[in-house]
Amino acid sequence: MRTRLLSGCLALALVLLLAGCGGDGDSAGGRITLRFQSLAWQEESVKVNQELVKEWNAGHPNVEVEYVQGSWDGVHDQLLTSFEGGEAPDIIHDASDDLADFAYGGYLADLTDLLPERLKADIPQRSWETATFGDGIYGVPFLQEPRVLVANAKWLKQAGVRMPTPERPWTWAEFRTITERLSGDGRYGVAWPLKEPVSATLNLSLSSGGQLFHRGADGRVTVRFGAEDEVVPRTVHDQVNADRSASPTTLGSGGSDTLPGFFGGRYAMVPLGFSYRQQIVQQAPEGFDWQVLPAPAGADGLTQGVSPQTLSIAEDSPHKREAAEFVDFLLRPENMVRLALGDWMLPTGTEALKDPALHTTENDWATGTALAAQLRSAPAQSVRGYPEWKDKIATPAFQEYYSGAIGLDELRERLEEDGNLVLARYQR
C-alpha cells in the first residue's frame, strides 16, 4: 500500500513538474506568445505594424504576438545584449547590414527551411543576397529605398537644365557640371548630408562599378580602393572644394538637417533616401515645387547598393515555426504594400511592387519604383567586422577627405592599410 502511495505521489509530482516546464513564451491553455520587436518609428508605419499584429492575433488565438517597440538608435548593441542575456525577442526587425555578426555568431536562426515557398519565390534573389551569410538565410528583406535626388523643381526649370529620368539619367560628370551651373550668390547646386558618409558612398559607387570589398578564393575579404571606387568620392570632394557647388557646412549633417535650407532656397538638390519624401510633404512650405530625380548613373548605369530592412528569428526562440508563419503573414503582398506605404519605402516583393499605389505620379512614387530593379546588395553586407571598420576607419577618413583635410592618396591608404588590419582580426 505504502509502495503504491509513494509511486502515485511520484507520478503526480512528475506530471506537475512537466506542466510547469513549458518553454519560454508558453502561457495558460497551451497558447504561445511571440515577442515581435519592431523598429518602425514614423506614425503611419507604427500604426500599420500594430494593426497587422492585431489582425494576426484575431485570427490565431493560440499564437499571440506581442508588439514591442524598439528604436534604430543603438539597436546593434541592444540586440547583442538581449542575445547574450537570453532575452532576445522571437521576431527581430533590423537592417541587413547589421546582421552579419549576429548570423555568424549563431544568434539568428537559419530561415532556409522555415520560410514557405511562396515568400521565397516572391522576393528576388538579388534581395535575398542581402541577408544570406555562408549557406544560410538569416533575415527576410522586405523594405528598401534607393537614394535619390530631391530637387527644387522651379529652380532647375528656370536654369534650363535637362531633367533626368530613370530612362535617361545624368552621368556623374553631368551632375557635377549642372551643380556648378546652379551655384552662386551664396546658393549651392547640391547639399550632401554626410554625417554617415560610408553607406552613402559605397552604395552609390556601385553605379560606377565600385566594390571596395573583395573576397578571395580562401573566403577572406580585403579592401581595395580602385579607380571605380574613386568616382563618387571625387565628385563630392570636387563639388565641395574645387567647384564650390556643394555646401561644406552640410557634410556633418543628417538628411533632415538639410531640409530647412532646401526649403529656403539655399540648395537646389539634396541626395536623400526615398522615404524622406514623407518629411518633405509634411514640412515643405505651401506651394513649394519639389521633384524626385534618379541618382546619377555611372558605367554600371543606375545600379545602387541597398541594405533592406529585414525580419529575422532568434536562434533561441522555442517557437521558430510559429514565428516564421507570422513573418509570412506580415509579408503577404497586400500587407507588404501597407508596410511600404506606411514607411514611404519600396517593398522587395515582386507582387507588392505591382500595386498601383506604388506607380502613381503623386509624391513621385513611380520614379522610385522604376529604380527597384537596379537595387543590389550593398558592398559590405557579408563583411565581418564591417561595423568596426566603418566607425573607426572609414567614417573619419571619408569625412576628412570630403572636407579637404586629406587627399585621395591618404584616403586610399587609410581605407586599405588601416582597414585591412581591422578586418583581419575578424577572419582569423
VENVEN-V39729 format. One record per residue. RES is the residue in one small letter. SS is DSSP state (helix for helix, strand for strand, loop for the rest). NEAR is the number of other ideal C-beta (glycine too) atoms within 10 Angstrom. D_CENTER is the distance of its C-alpha to the mean C-alpha in Angstrom with 2 decimals. Layout:
BEGIN
res & ss & near & d_center
RES & SS & NEAR & D_CENTER
RES & SS & NEAR & D_CENTER
END
This chain:
BEGIN
res & ss & near & d_center
m & loop & 5 & 69.15
r & helix & 6 & 67.48
t & helix & 7 & 65.54
r & helix & 8 & 64.36
l & helix & 9 & 63.37
l & helix & 10 & 61.44
s & helix & 10 & 59.69
g & helix & 10 & 58.82
c & helix & 10 & 57.39
l & helix & 10 & 55.29
a & helix & 10 & 53.97
l & helix & 10 & 53.16
a & helix & 10 & 51.44
l & helix & 10 & 49.33
v & helix & 10 & 48.32
l & helix & 10 & 47.38
l & helix & 9 & 45.43
l & helix & 9 & 43.44
a & helix & 8 & 42.83
g & loop & 7 & 41.35
c & loop & 8 & 39.08
g & loop & 13 & 36.39
g & loop & 9 & 32.88
d & loop & 13 & 30.39
g & loop & 19 & 29.15
d & strand & 14 & 32.52
s & loop & 10 & 34.57
a & helix & 6 & 38.03
g & helix & 7 & 39.17
g & helix & 8 & 36.75
r & loop & 13 & 33.75
i & strand & 19 & 30.40
t & strand & 15 & 27.88
l & strand & 24 & 24.17
r & strand & 19 & 21.88
f & strand & 23 & 18.45
q & strand & 22 & 16.25
s & strand & 22 & 13.93
l & loop & 18 & 11.61
a & loop & 22 & 12.34
w & loop & 13 & 14.01
q & loop & 15 & 15.21
e & helix & 10 & 18.66
e & helix & 14 & 18.25
s & helix & 23 & 15.21
v & helix & 17 & 17.07
k & helix & 13 & 20.14
v & helix & 21 & 18.78
n & helix & 22 & 17.41
q & helix & 14 & 20.79
e & helix & 13 & 22.72
l & helix & 23 & 21.29
v & helix & 20 & 22.18
k & helix & 12 & 25.64
e & helix & 13 & 26.09
w & helix & 19 & 25.35
n & helix & 15 & 27.76
a & helix & 8 & 30.39
g & helix & 9 & 30.48
h & loop & 17 & 30.19
p & loop & 9 & 32.75
n & loop & 9 & 32.69
v & strand & 19 & 28.96
e & strand & 15 & 27.78
v & strand & 23 & 24.17
e & strand & 15 & 23.87
y & strand & 16 & 21.02
v & strand & 14 & 19.83
q & strand & 12 & 17.98
g & loop & 20 & 15.59
s & loop & 10 & 13.84
w & loop & 14 & 10.71
d & loop & 9 & 13.52
g & loop & 10 & 14.62
v & helix & 17 & 12.91
h & helix & 15 & 13.31
d & helix & 9 & 16.99
q & helix & 14 & 17.52
l & helix & 24 & 16.45
l & helix & 15 & 18.49
t & helix & 12 & 21.41
s & helix & 18 & 21.30
f & helix & 19 & 21.19
e & helix & 11 & 24.09
g & loop & 8 & 25.94
g & loop & 9 & 25.80
e & loop & 12 & 24.28
a & loop & 25 & 20.78
p & loop & 21 & 19.87
d & loop & 27 & 20.37
i & strand & 25 & 17.11
i & strand & 32 & 13.98
h & strand & 23 & 10.77
d & strand & 24 & 7.97
a & strand & 23 & 4.72
s & helix & 28 & 6.23
d & helix & 26 & 7.00
d & helix & 19 & 8.85
l & loop & 27 & 10.91
a & helix & 21 & 13.40
d & helix & 20 & 15.87
f & helix & 23 & 15.93
a & helix & 23 & 16.52
y & helix & 16 & 19.17
g & loop & 13 & 20.58
g & loop & 11 & 21.49
y & loop & 21 & 19.72
l & strand & 29 & 17.82
a & loop & 24 & 19.82
d & loop & 17 & 19.89
l & loop & 24 & 19.20
t & loop & 12 & 21.10
d & loop & 10 & 24.25
l & loop & 17 & 22.92
l & loop & 18 & 21.06
p & loop & 12 & 23.35
e & helix & 7 & 23.95
r & helix & 12 & 23.10
l & helix & 18 & 19.41
k & helix & 14 & 19.37
a & helix & 11 & 21.09
d & helix & 20 & 19.10
i & strand & 23 & 15.73
p & loop & 16 & 16.29
q & helix & 8 & 16.67
r & helix & 15 & 14.31
s & helix & 26 & 11.43
w & helix & 17 & 13.24
e & helix & 15 & 13.40
t & helix & 25 & 9.80
a & helix & 31 & 11.07
t & strand & 22 & 14.66
f & strand & 20 & 16.39
g & loop & 11 & 20.07
d & loop & 7 & 21.60
g & strand & 15 & 19.43
i & strand & 23 & 16.45
y & loop & 26 & 14.77
g & loop & 29 & 12.11
v & strand & 28 & 11.97
p & strand & 29 & 8.94
f & strand & 26 & 9.73
l & strand & 27 & 7.68
q & strand & 24 & 6.19
e & loop & 24 & 7.50
p & loop & 26 & 9.74
r & strand & 20 & 11.07
v & strand & 24 & 14.58
l & strand & 22 & 17.83
v & strand & 24 & 19.08
a & strand & 25 & 22.83
n & strand & 23 & 26.06
a & helix & 16 & 27.61
k & helix & 15 & 31.13
w & helix & 18 & 31.03
l & helix & 22 & 29.95
k & helix & 13 & 32.54
q & helix & 10 & 35.25
a & helix & 13 & 34.57
g & loop & 7 & 34.99
v & loop & 19 & 31.98
r & loop & 10 & 30.76
m & loop & 12 & 27.78
p & loop & 22 & 25.23
t & loop & 12 & 23.99
p & loop & 19 & 21.64
e & loop & 8 & 24.96
r & loop & 10 & 26.26
p & loop & 21 & 23.71
w & loop & 22 & 24.78
t & strand & 16 & 24.95
w & helix & 21 & 23.80
a & helix & 12 & 27.52
e & helix & 15 & 28.15
f & helix & 24 & 25.34
r & helix & 23 & 26.96
t & helix & 16 & 30.36
i & helix & 22 & 29.36
t & helix & 25 & 27.78
e & helix & 19 & 31.03
r & helix & 15 & 33.07
l & loop & 22 & 31.38
s & loop & 20 & 32.00
g & strand & 11 & 35.09
d & loop & 4 & 36.96
g & loop & 7 & 34.25
r & strand & 17 & 31.54
y & strand & 27 & 28.66
g & strand & 28 & 27.18
v & strand & 28 & 23.63
a & strand & 27 & 21.88
w & loop & 24 & 19.05
p & loop & 23 & 17.10
l & loop & 24 & 16.28
k & loop & 14 & 16.36
e & loop & 14 & 13.32
p & helix & 23 & 14.54
v & helix & 21 & 13.26
s & helix & 20 & 9.77
a & helix & 22 & 11.26
t & helix & 23 & 14.37
l & helix & 26 & 13.33
n & helix & 26 & 11.08
l & helix & 25 & 13.92
s & helix & 24 & 16.47
l & helix & 27 & 15.92
s & helix & 25 & 17.96
s & helix & 22 & 20.87
g & loop & 15 & 20.62
g & loop & 25 & 19.20
q & loop & 16 & 17.88
l & loop & 24 & 18.97
f & strand & 19 & 18.56
h & strand & 12 & 21.38
r & strand & 12 & 22.30
g & loop & 8 & 26.05
a & loop & 5 & 28.31
d & loop & 6 & 28.46
g & loop & 8 & 24.71
r & loop & 14 & 24.44
v & strand & 21 & 21.82
t & strand & 15 & 23.12
v & strand & 23 & 21.97
r & loop & 13 & 23.89
f & loop & 18 & 23.43
g & loop & 12 & 25.28
a & helix & 10 & 26.35
e & helix & 18 & 23.35
d & helix & 24 & 21.05
e & helix & 17 & 23.34
v & helix & 20 & 23.05
v & helix & 23 & 20.14
p & helix & 23 & 21.07
r & helix & 17 & 24.70
t & helix & 23 & 24.06
v & helix & 24 & 22.43
h & helix & 21 & 25.12
d & helix & 15 & 27.92
q & helix & 24 & 26.87
v & helix & 23 & 27.02
n & helix & 15 & 29.99
a & loop & 13 & 32.12
d & loop & 18 & 31.73
r & loop & 16 & 31.01
s & loop & 23 & 28.88
a & strand & 28 & 25.76
s & loop & 24 & 26.10
p & helix & 16 & 26.27
t & helix & 12 & 25.79
t & helix & 24 & 22.19
l & loop & 20 & 20.94
g & loop & 14 & 20.46
s & loop & 18 & 19.00
g & loop & 12 & 15.77
g & helix & 22 & 15.05
s & helix & 12 & 17.08
d & helix & 14 & 19.88
t & helix & 24 & 20.64
l & helix & 23 & 21.25
p & helix & 10 & 24.82
g & helix & 18 & 25.89
f & helix & 23 & 24.40
f & helix & 16 & 26.31
g & loop & 11 & 29.32
g & loop & 12 & 29.67
r & loop & 17 & 28.88
y & strand & 28 & 26.06
a & strand & 26 & 26.14
m & strand & 26 & 22.45
v & strand & 26 & 19.16
p & strand & 23 & 16.03
l & strand & 24 & 13.20
g & strand & 18 & 10.02
f & helix & 23 & 11.58
s & helix & 18 & 11.26
y & helix & 22 & 13.61
r & helix & 22 & 16.35
q & helix & 18 & 16.95
q & helix & 15 & 17.96
i & helix & 19 & 20.03
v & helix & 12 & 21.82
q & helix & 9 & 22.60
q & helix & 13 & 23.70
a & loop & 14 & 25.20
p & loop & 7 & 29.01
e & loop & 4 & 31.00
g & loop & 6 & 31.56
f & loop & 15 & 28.87
d & loop & 12 & 28.15
w & strand & 20 & 24.56
q & strand & 17 & 22.87
v & strand & 22 & 19.59
l & strand & 22 & 20.17
p & strand & 23 & 18.29
a & loop & 23 & 17.32
p & loop & 24 & 20.22
a & strand & 22 & 20.92
g & strand & 23 & 22.29
a & loop & 13 & 24.21
d & loop & 16 & 21.50
g & strand & 13 & 21.23
l & loop & 21 & 18.04
t & loop & 20 & 15.96
q & strand & 22 & 12.57
g & strand & 26 & 9.85
v & strand & 31 & 6.26
s & loop & 23 & 3.69
p & loop & 26 & 3.83
q & strand & 23 & 4.72
t & strand & 24 & 7.95
l & strand & 24 & 11.54
s & strand & 29 & 13.79
i & strand & 29 & 17.48
a & strand & 24 & 19.26
e & loop & 17 & 21.89
d & loop & 17 & 24.42
s & loop & 23 & 24.13
p & loop & 15 & 27.60
h & loop & 20 & 26.48
k & helix & 19 & 23.86
r & helix & 10 & 25.43
e & helix & 21 & 25.39
a & helix & 29 & 21.79
a & helix & 22 & 20.89
e & helix & 18 & 23.07
f & helix & 23 & 21.23
v & helix & 22 & 17.84
d & helix & 17 & 19.73
f & helix & 16 & 21.18
l & helix & 24 & 17.99
l & loop & 25 & 16.63
r & loop & 17 & 19.90
p & helix & 17 & 19.57
e & helix & 9 & 21.08
n & helix & 21 & 18.94
m & helix & 24 & 15.66
v & helix & 21 & 17.01
r & helix & 23 & 17.78
l & helix & 21 & 14.34
a & helix & 28 & 12.98
l & helix & 17 & 15.89
g & helix & 21 & 15.53
d & helix & 23 & 12.05
w & loop & 23 & 13.12
m & loop & 23 & 10.34
l & strand & 25 & 11.18
p & strand & 31 & 11.87
t & loop & 28 & 11.72
g & strand & 26 & 15.29
t & helix & 14 & 18.14
e & helix & 16 & 20.43
a & helix & 25 & 18.14
l & helix & 20 & 17.49
k & loop & 13 & 21.29
d & loop & 19 & 21.68
p & helix & 8 & 23.78
a & helix & 13 & 21.86
l & helix & 18 & 19.02
h & loop & 12 & 21.68
t & loop & 11 & 23.51
t & loop & 8 & 24.32
e & helix & 8 & 23.94
n & helix & 15 & 21.14
d & helix & 18 & 20.42
w & helix & 22 & 18.41
a & helix & 14 & 20.20
t & helix & 19 & 19.09
g & helix & 24 & 15.36
t & helix & 22 & 16.28
a & loop & 17 & 18.46
l & loop & 24 & 15.66
a & helix & 19 & 13.82
a & helix & 13 & 16.15
q & helix & 20 & 15.37
l & strand & 24 & 11.70
r & strand & 18 & 11.70
s & strand & 23 & 10.21
a & loop & 23 & 9.33
p & loop & 22 & 12.69
a & loop & 24 & 12.02
q & loop & 22 & 10.41
s & loop & 23 & 13.82
v & loop & 22 & 15.49
r & loop & 18 & 17.15
g & loop & 18 & 17.67
y & helix & 25 & 14.74
p & helix & 15 & 14.06
e & helix & 16 & 17.79
w & helix & 25 & 18.08
k & helix & 21 & 15.46
d & helix & 12 & 17.12
k & helix & 13 & 20.71
i & helix & 22 & 21.07
a & helix & 26 & 18.58
t & helix & 17 & 17.74
p & helix & 14 & 21.48
a & helix & 21 & 22.50
f & helix & 26 & 20.38
q & helix & 18 & 21.33
e & helix & 15 & 24.95
y & helix & 25 & 24.91
y & helix & 24 & 23.53
s & helix & 15 & 26.11
g & loop & 13 & 28.85
a & loop & 11 & 29.76
i & loop & 18 & 29.44
g & loop & 12 & 29.84
l & helix & 13 & 28.02
d & helix & 8 & 30.12
e & helix & 13 & 29.27
l & helix & 22 & 25.54
r & helix & 19 & 25.93
e & helix & 15 & 28.12
r & helix & 20 & 25.82
l & helix & 23 & 22.71
e & helix & 16 & 24.90
e & helix & 11 & 27.65
d & helix & 15 & 26.12
g & helix & 24 & 22.74
n & helix & 17 & 24.45
l & helix & 11 & 26.47
v & helix & 18 & 23.41
l & helix & 20 & 21.94
a & helix & 13 & 25.46
r & helix & 10 & 25.68
y & loop & 17 & 22.92
q & loop & 14 & 24.65
r & loop & 5 & 28.20
END
